[in-house]
Amino acid sequence: MNKKIFAIAILGCLLLTTVAGLSATGLNVENKNDRNKYPTYNPTPEMWSKTFGTEDLVEQGQDVEITNDGGYIIIGDGDHGYESLDDIWLLKLDSKGNKIWDKKIGTDEEEYGHSIEVASDGGFLIAGSIWSKNNDSRVYAWLIKTDSNGDIEWEKIFGPMFWTNIHQPWYKDFYVENTDDGGCVIYGLKDDRAWMAKVDFQGDVVFDKTYDASYFEIAHSVKQTDDNGFIMVGYTSRGSGANTVSQIVLKKLDSNGEVVFNKIFEPLTEYEYDRGYCIETANDGGYVIIGESLTYSDYTYIIFKTDSDGNIEWKKNLGLFAEIETYGDGSIQKTSDGGFIVTGIILSIGGNPSDLWIAKYKINGELDWQKRYDDGKREVDCGNSIKQTNDGGYIITGYTVIWRTHYPLITYSDIWVIKTDSKGNIKSRTRNMNQFLQNIL
């Protein structure tokens, strides 16, 4: 009898604590386009991990966004082999990771989807590419606007952007970013130069710019800034093989896409191989960049903070990983506390295989916490995109590689989607609490 009274008292205290926590932390963010507003932590976040894919096909989750109904939209693509044609894959999930619908978008060529945004009307903006492999081996940038059900409303094709007859690392890398006026920018590579186009809500092109450079240069990430301009990061490269020199490039652009300043950073290591992949604006008007750097024979993630003029304030090496351009660009997002969350791929102990990895950094660049994910059956696991969710947790997409053990011995991969709590955990504590109550009753 005393045990039951004790259990009821504890349960009552827990309920009061939960209600108080919800009252203290509840916040409705009314304007989802406001870059300075973030949801606060909810004490009971969803936590789950799910894979989606087709056996014998190489499929990857490239980007994830939170939809207006509290669920998620995933854009994926795959390499189905030279004898088949690839399509862009849209995957709509509810808040628990259950599939609501999926759509394949394609033509009679090969298409790859790399980036997605939720449009101002609740539909989706998609950036991908078309590889005209069976015609002239040229790559075209593809911008698509769909409704909330994934049905196409309009599309724009830019290019040809460049020519290739092989699966080069950058063949599919075109990205889209919302703008405050309801339009968007699409950006990437054109004729070995960084390229960006501004498009309004109806799909009309506002400007289309290729940026002059002395050597090869690519745009990998763009964010709109508070002055309605843009900040762009990428890298420039010259030479080949062991003689390749690669440097991170930061461009500040005005609202018309004109260059305000162009900064090429000196090599961060003696091996002169640095590449910038993702950028985020900081609360003080500066910028935070992640990329890769070569140290001896290994690659490492780098994260560094600049002021608003592009001067480096601090820099961190994050850990060893397999080469980003081979496996994925990784992702960075500003969090509600002013810090940053990062995902990517990191080497497991012993160097191989590799794990999907996320890390939370404070506003000053100090590591808050980090997690790695591997179910023990995979060889390579990679995170390509991460966003903070309305309950204070994180949604991640990427892929997990499966080594087939029966004939034919082939390798394929599935889209991997993970929902964590605010500390990167994916294992629910419900079972532990139930066991506790059963033990004392």
matplotlib code that plots the C-alpha trace (Angstrom):
import matplotlib.pyplot as plt

x = [0.0, 2.8, 4.5, 1.4, 1.0, 4.6, 4.3, 1.2, 3.0, 5.9, 3.7, 1.8, 5.1, 6.2, 2.9, 3.1, 6.7, 5.7, 2.8, 5.0, 7.7, 5.2, 3.9, 7.4, 8.7, 5.7, 6.1, 4.2, 6.4, 4.0, 6.2, 8.1, 10.1, 11.6, 15.3, 15.6, 12.8, 13.2, 11.0, 11.7, 12.4, 9.4, 10.1, 8.5, 9.9, 9.4, 12.4, 12.7, 14.9, 13.7, 15.0, 13.4, 14.5, 14.4, 16.7, 19.6, 19.3, 21.6, 19.2, 20.2, 18.4, 19.8, 17.8, 15.0, 12.6, 9.9, 6.4, 3.6, 1.6, 4.5, 5.7, 8.8, 9.6, 12.7, 14.3, 16.3, 18.0, 20.0, 22.4, 20.5, 23.3, 24.1, 21.4, 18.5, 17.3, 17.2, 14.4, 14.1, 12.3, 10.0, 9.1, 6.5, 6.5, 4.3, 5.8, 6.3, 8.2, 5.3, 5.2, 2.2, 3.1, 6.0, 6.5, 9.1, 9.8, 11.6, 12.0, 13.5, 17.0, 18.7, 17.6, 19.1, 17.5, 19.7, 17.8, 14.3, 12.6, 9.0, 7.5, 5.5, 2.2, 3.1, 4.3, 7.8, 10.8, 13.2, 16.7, 18.0, 19.8, 19.2, 22.1, 21.5, 23.7, 22.0, 22.1, 25.0, 26.3, 25.5, 24.2, 21.3, 20.1, 16.4, 14.2, 10.7, 7.8, 5.2, 2.0, 1.9, 1.1, 4.2, 2.4, 4.4, 3.0, 6.0, 9.6, 12.6, 15.6, 18.9, 21.9, 23.6, 25.7, 28.7, 29.6, 30.5, 30.6, 31.3, 29.7, 31.8, 31.2, 29.6, 27.3, 24.1, 25.0, 22.4, 20.7, 17.7, 17.2, 14.0, 14.1, 12.0, 9.9, 8.5, 10.9, 14.1, 17.7, 19.2, 22.9, 25.9, 28.3, 28.3, 31.2, 33.7, 32.4, 30.1, 26.6, 23.4, 19.9, 17.1, 13.5, 10.3, 7.2, 5.7, 8.9, 10.1, 13.9, 14.9, 18.7, 21.1, 24.8, 28.0, 30.9, 34.3, 37.3, 40.9, 40.4, 37.7, 35.2, 31.9, 29.1, 28.1, 25.9, 24.0, 22.0, 20.0, 21.4, 19.5, 20.2, 18.3, 21.7, 23.3, 26.4, 27.9, 30.6, 32.3, 35.9, 38.3, 40.7, 43.7, 46.2, 45.5, 46.3, 48.8, 49.5, 45.9, 45.5, 42.0, 40.9, 37.6, 35.9, 33.4, 31.3, 29.1, 26.4, 23.9, 20.2, 20.8, 23.5, 26.4, 29.6, 30.2, 33.3, 35.1, 37.4, 39.7, 41.1, 44.7, 45.1, 44.2, 46.8, 50.2, 48.6, 46.7, 43.5, 40.4, 36.8, 33.8, 30.5, 27.9, 27.3, 25.0, 24.5, 25.4, 23.3, 26.1, 26.0, 28.9, 29.0, 29.8, 31.2, 31.9, 34.0, 36.9, 40.7, 43.4, 45.9, 48.7, 46.7, 43.4, 40.5, 39.0, 35.8, 36.5, 34.2, 35.1, 33.4, 34.0, 32.8, 30.5, 33.5, 34.8, 37.6, 38.2, 37.4, 37.8, 38.4, 38.0, 38.9, 35.9, 37.2, 38.4, 36.0, 35.9, 36.3, 33.1, 32.8, 32.7, 30.1, 28.1, 28.4, 27.2, 25.0, 24.9, 22.0, 21.7, 19.9, 17.5, 20.2, 22.4, 24.7, 24.9, 24.1, 26.2, 25.8, 28.0, 30.1, 32.9, 35.3, 34.6, 37.2, 39.8, 39.0, 36.4, 33.4, 32.1, 29.2, 26.5, 27.5, 25.9, 27.5, 26.2, 28.4, 28.0, 28.0, 31.8, 32.7, 33.0, 31.7, 28.5, 27.9, 28.2, 26.6, 27.3, 24.9, 25.5, 23.2, 26.0, 24.9, 26.1, 29.5, 29.0, 26.4, 26.3, 24.2, 23.4, 21.0, 19.8, 17.2, 16.0, 12.4, 9.5, 10.0, 13.6, 15.0, 16.5, 15.5, 18.3, 18.4, 21.2, 21.9, 23.1, 25.0, 24.2, 26.6, 24.7, 25.9, 24.3, 24.8, 25.0, 27.4, 26.4, 26.3, 23.2, 22.0, 18.8, 17.5, 18.0, 15.8, 16.5, 14.4, 16.2, 15.6, 17.5, 20.6, 20.7, 19.1, 16.8, 16.0, 12.8, 12.8, 9.2, 10.2, 12.5, 9.8, 7.3, 9.7, 10.4, 6.6, 6.2, 9.0, 7.6, 3.9]
y = [0.0, 2.4, 1.6, 2.5, 5.8, 6.6, 5.8, 7.9, 10.8, 10.5, 10.3, 13.4, 15.3, 14.3, 15.5, 18.8, 19.3, 18.5, 20.9, 23.6, 22.9, 23.2, 26.5, 27.9, 26.9, 27.1, 29.5, 29.8, 31.2, 33.2, 34.1, 31.1, 33.2, 35.3, 34.2, 35.4, 33.4, 29.8, 27.3, 26.6, 23.2, 20.9, 18.4, 15.5, 15.4, 12.7, 10.3, 7.8, 6.4, 5.1, 4.0, 4.2, 2.6, -0.1, -3.1, -3.1, 0.7, 3.4, 6.1, 9.0, 11.7, 15.0, 17.6, 17.9, 20.6, 21.0, 21.4, 23.6, 20.6, 19.7, 16.9, 16.7, 16.7, 14.8, 15.2, 12.3, 10.9, 7.9, 6.2, 3.3, 2.4, 3.3, 1.1, 3.0, 6.5, 8.3, 10.6, 13.1, 11.5, 13.5, 11.8, 13.4, 12.2, 13.0, 14.0, 10.4, 9.4, 7.6, 8.0, 10.1, 10.1, 10.0, 11.2, 10.6, 13.6, 13.0, 13.2, 10.8, 11.9, 11.4, 13.8, 14.4, 16.3, 18.0, 20.8, 21.7, 24.6, 25.1, 27.9, 30.8, 29.2, 25.8, 24.2, 23.3, 24.7, 22.1, 22.5, 19.6, 18.8, 17.1, 15.1, 14.8, 11.7, 10.1, 13.3, 15.8, 14.9, 18.3, 19.2, 21.6, 23.2, 22.5, 24.6, 23.2, 24.7, 22.2, 22.4, 20.9, 17.5, 17.5, 18.2, 20.5, 24.1, 25.5, 24.7, 26.5, 24.9, 26.8, 26.0, 24.0, 24.6, 22.4, 19.2, 15.9, 12.2, 10.9, 11.1, 14.0, 15.0, 18.3, 17.0, 17.4, 20.2, 22.9, 24.4, 26.6, 29.1, 31.1, 34.8, 37.2, 38.4, 34.9, 34.1, 32.2, 31.9, 28.8, 28.5, 26.2, 25.8, 27.1, 26.9, 26.3, 29.5, 30.2, 30.9, 32.2, 33.2, 35.0, 33.9, 35.5, 33.6, 33.2, 31.6, 34.6, 35.2, 38.5, 38.1, 35.4, 35.9, 34.0, 35.3, 35.9, 34.1, 33.3, 29.5, 27.0, 28.2, 26.8, 28.1, 25.6, 27.6, 30.9, 32.6, 35.9, 38.5, 41.2, 43.9, 41.7, 40.8, 37.4, 35.7, 32.9, 30.3, 27.8, 27.2, 27.8, 25.2, 25.0, 22.3, 18.6, 15.4, 15.9, 19.5, 20.6, 23.9, 24.6, 27.6, 28.7, 31.7, 34.0, 36.4, 39.2, 40.1, 42.9, 42.4, 42.5, 39.8, 42.3, 41.6, 43.7, 41.9, 38.7, 37.0, 34.1, 32.6, 31.7, 27.9, 26.8, 24.0, 23.5, 21.1, 23.9, 22.0, 23.7, 23.7, 25.6, 23.7, 25.4, 28.8, 30.2, 33.8, 34.5, 36.7, 39.4, 39.9, 37.6, 34.2, 30.6, 28.2, 24.5, 22.7, 20.3, 20.6, 18.1, 17.3, 15.0, 12.1, 12.6, 15.0, 16.9, 19.0, 22.6, 25.2, 28.9, 32.2, 35.5, 39.0, 40.8, 41.7, 38.1, 38.3, 35.1, 35.3, 31.7, 28.3, 24.7, 21.3, 19.0, 15.5, 13.0, 11.8, 10.3, 13.0, 15.1, 15.5, 11.8, 11.1, 14.4, 18.1, 18.0, 20.7, 23.5, 25.4, 28.1, 27.0, 28.8, 29.5, 31.3, 28.2, 25.8, 22.2, 20.3, 17.0, 14.9, 11.8, 10.9, 8.0, 5.2, 4.0, 2.2, 4.4, 2.3, 2.1, 5.6, 6.9, 9.5, 12.3, 15.4, 18.0, 21.0, 24.0, 27.0, 30.5, 30.9, 27.7, 25.5, 21.9, 21.4, 17.8, 15.3, 12.0, 9.3, 6.8, 3.3, 0.3, -2.2, -3.5, -0.7, 0.2, 3.9, 6.2, 9.9, 12.9, 15.4, 17.8, 18.8, 21.2, 22.1, 21.1, 22.7, 20.5, 21.6, 18.4, 17.7, 16.1, 14.6, 13.0, 11.2, 7.6, 4.3, 1.8, -1.9, -4.5, -7.4, -10.8, -13.0, -13.3, -11.0, -9.2, -5.6, -2.4, -0.3, 2.4, 3.6, 7.1, 7.4, 9.8, 10.4, 12.4, 13.2, 15.1, 18.3, 16.3, 14.1, 11.1, 8.7, 6.2, 6.9, 6.9, 5.7, 2.1, 3.0, 5.0, 2.2, -0.3, 2.1, 2.3, -1.5, -2.1, 0.1, -0.8]
z = [0.0, 0.9, -2.4, -4.4, -2.5, -3.1, -6.8, -7.2, -5.5, -7.8, -10.8, -9.7, -9.3, -12.8, -14.3, -12.5, -13.7, -17.3, -17.2, -15.7, -18.3, -21.1, -19.8, -19.3, -22.7, -25.0, -27.9, -31.2, -34.0, -36.1, -39.0, -40.3, -42.7, -40.0, -39.8, -36.2, -34.7, -33.5, -31.7, -28.0, -26.4, -25.8, -23.1, -25.0, -28.5, -31.1, -31.5, -34.2, -37.0, -40.4, -43.7, -47.1, -50.3, -52.9, -52.8, -55.2, -55.9, -54.6, -53.1, -50.9, -48.9, -49.9, -48.1, -45.5, -44.5, -41.9, -43.5, -42.4, -41.0, -38.6, -40.8, -43.1, -46.8, -48.1, -51.5, -52.6, -55.7, -56.7, -59.0, -60.5, -62.9, -66.4, -67.9, -66.1, -65.8, -62.5, -61.1, -58.3, -55.4, -53.0, -49.8, -47.5, -43.8, -40.8, -37.5, -36.5, -39.7, -41.4, -45.2, -46.3, -50.0, -52.4, -55.9, -58.7, -60.9, -64.1, -67.9, -70.4, -69.3, -65.9, -63.1, -59.7, -56.8, -54.3, -52.5, -51.3, -49.6, -48.4, -50.5, -49.0, -50.1, -48.5, -51.7, -52.5, -54.4, -55.7, -57.2, -59.2, -62.4, -65.7, -67.2, -70.9, -71.0, -74.1, -76.1, -75.7, -72.2, -70.9, -67.5, -67.0, -63.8, -63.0, -60.8, -60.0, -58.1, -56.8, -54.7, -51.2, -52.8, -54.9, -58.2, -60.6, -61.0, -63.0, -63.9, -65.3, -67.0, -67.0, -69.2, -70.5, -67.4, -68.2, -70.1, -68.5, -69.6, -66.1, -62.7, -61.4, -57.7, -58.7, -61.5, -59.5, -57.1, -57.7, -54.6, -53.9, -51.1, -50.3, -50.4, -48.2, -51.2, -51.8, -54.6, -54.5, -55.7, -57.4, -57.6, -58.3, -61.2, -64.8, -67.2, -64.3, -62.5, -59.6, -60.8, -59.2, -60.6, -58.8, -59.6, -58.4, -57.1, -60.5, -61.9, -63.8, -63.8, -62.1, -62.7, -63.9, -63.1, -63.6, -61.5, -63.1, -61.6, -62.5, -62.0, -61.5, -58.9, -57.6, -55.3, -52.7, -50.2, -50.3, -47.5, -47.7, -45.4, -43.4, -46.0, -48.6, -50.2, -50.1, -48.8, -50.9, -50.0, -52.2, -53.3, -56.1, -57.4, -59.7, -60.7, -60.7, -58.7, -55.9, -57.2, -56.7, -54.7, -53.4, -51.3, -49.7, -51.4, -49.6, -51.7, -50.4, -52.9, -53.0, -53.7, -57.4, -57.2, -57.7, -55.8, -52.7, -51.7, -52.7, -50.2, -51.0, -47.7, -47.4, -46.9, -43.4, -43.4, -45.1, -47.6, -49.4, -49.8, -48.3, -49.6, -48.3, -48.4, -46.1, -44.6, -42.0, -40.7, -37.1, -34.7, -34.7, -38.5, -39.2, -40.9, -39.9, -42.5, -42.6, -45.1, -45.4, -45.1, -45.9, -43.2, -44.2, -45.8, -43.9, -44.4, -41.5, -41.1, -40.4, -39.0, -38.7, -37.9, -39.7, -39.0, -41.4, -43.6, -43.9, -41.4, -39.5, -35.7, -34.7, -36.4, -35.3, -36.7, -36.1, -36.8, -39.4, -42.1, -45.6, -48.3, -48.3, -52.0, -52.4, -49.8, -49.1, -48.3, -44.8, -43.4, -40.8, -39.3, -36.6, -33.5, -31.2, -28.6, -31.2, -31.6, -34.6, -35.4, -37.9, -39.7, -42.0, -42.0, -39.6, -39.6, -37.1, -34.7, -36.8, -39.9, -41.6, -41.8, -41.4, -39.3, -39.6, -37.3, -35.7, -33.4, -31.5, -31.2, -29.0, -30.3, -29.6, -31.5, -28.4, -28.8, -26.8, -27.6, -30.5, -31.6, -34.1, -35.5, -36.8, -36.5, -36.8, -40.2, -42.4, -43.8, -44.6, -43.0, -43.9, -42.9, -45.7, -44.1, -40.6, -39.2, -35.8, -35.2, -33.4, -30.3, -30.0, -31.5, -34.9, -38.1, -40.2, -43.6, -45.4, -46.4, -45.2, -47.3, -47.3, -48.4, -49.9, -48.6, -51.1, -54.9, -56.8, -54.4, -54.9, -52.8, -52.5, -50.1, -48.6, -47.5, -43.8, -41.8, -38.0, -35.5, -32.3, -29.1, -28.2, -27.3, -30.3, -28.6, -30.6, -28.0, -26.1, -22.3, -22.0, -21.5, -18.6, -16.9, -17.2, -15.7, -12.8, -12.0, -12.3, -9.9, -7.2, -7.5]

ax = plt.figure().add_subplot(projection="3d")
ax.plot(x, y, z, "-o")
ax.set_aspect("equal")
plt.show()
